[in-house]
Amino acid sequence: MIELQLSEQMRQWRKQVSLKKVIGLVPTMGALHEGHLSLLKKAREECDVVVVSIFVNPTQFEDSNDWAIYPKTLSQDISLLKTAGVDVAFLPTVDQIYPEGDHFQLTEDSLSRLFCGAHRPGHFRGVLTVVMKLFHLIKPHQAYFGEKDFQQLQLIKGMVEAFFMDIKICPCPTVREADGLALSSRNSQLTLEQRSQAVELHKILQVSPSASSAKSVLSQKGFLVDYVEDYQGRRLGAIRLGKVRLIDNVIL
């Protein structure tokens, strides 16, 4: 597996790839788990070359302290990528992705203001900006994203369409623990008690007759609820357990 840290290294590598090769990209923020590995597996099955980026993007965190404590397990992540048959790991620093600072940013003025966007100002501006930068640097033919972040997935699809980008966005199903909890890098920050409580999010989103009733039940159980809303055939929800924020969605 090739490991690249500089943007210019990525540019040079990309120029050398045969035009006949299909390149798949899996963008991540590291702290890899089975959910990420499911994306890698699908990319490996469908593409000639698989690139994974690991970059904890500071511009999508509204709280700098949250960015600082986000789990970082690079050595373990690299081992997982090698085992998964990844061809290239792109491991840039903040200076490599934002050489000019973050003065230039990409915004969306509708969906990005709802749901997670309403509770995390600037979050999706940071997400869309960094994904656009990665797309330009790596120039993938296909890019893989998990359906757990359903709002993010829809925004990235919309960005690709709006800017006439010749990239196929490939959604991948949410991977869950045996008890139904959606896998997330943030799960490692839960205490044992919080972990046992967290599974209620998925259960309640599934069984509640309406979004408002799901929100009410979650609140009654002691969760701090950011939102529960129905959107495009999905029920989306976000809760907070202590300092940890968890999201999930279910198909209606």
Secondary structure, DSSP 8 states (H G I E B T S, - for coil): -EEE-SHHHHHHHHHHS-TT--EEEEEE-S---HHHHHHHHHHHHH-SEEEEEE---GGG-SSHHHHHHS---HHHHHHHHHHTT-SEEE---HHHH-TT-S-S----SSGGGSTHHHHSTTHHHHHHHHHHHHHHHH--SEEEEETTSHHHHHHHHHHHHHTT---EEEEE---B-TTS-B--GGGGGS-HHHHHHHTHHHHHHHH-SSHHHHHHHHHHTT-EEEEEEEETTEEEEEEEETTEEEEEEEE-
